[in-house]
Amino acid sequence: MGVIDNIVDDAPASGTSTIDSLLEGIPLPRMVKVRQTFDRPRVVDVEGELVRKLRESGALAKVKPGQKIAVTAGSRGLPRCR
């Protein structure tokens, strides 16, 4: 049985949640829910943009003909990228 199982199994029967029990006596700051939105720029020519960024950084000059490089990126915002 893991730690989480113990916490869930030991929850008080009084209706007080485990979290409330753990935080009893600990003052918490006032909190508000916020939503943040970010610009969502679109790159139409991915290959061209990649080459431009590699040139600007100086990395392209280090790649010799025939060499292979790996390019990574986060997948957020790429749901239909194939």
Residue, then its C-alpha position, 0 to 999 in steps of 0.5 A: m500500500g502506497v502513501i497515497d493509499n494510506i491518505v485516502d484510507d485514513a480520511p476522517a469519517s466526519g466529512t472533513s476532507t484529508i486536505d482540510s485536515l492536513l491544512e488545519g491551522i496553516p494560514l493560506p493566502r487569499m487566492v483568485k482564479v485567473r485565466q491567461t491567454f497567449d498570442r498564437p502566432r502561426v508559421v506558414d513556412v515551417e522549413g523557411e522559418l527553421v532555416r532562418k532561425l538556424r542562420e540567425s543563431g549561427a548554427l547553420a554555418k556549423v552544419k556540413p553537407g551530408q551531416k544530419i541534425a535533429v530538431t525538437a519542439g514542443s507539441r503544444g499547438l501542433p494537433r494536426c501537424r504531420 
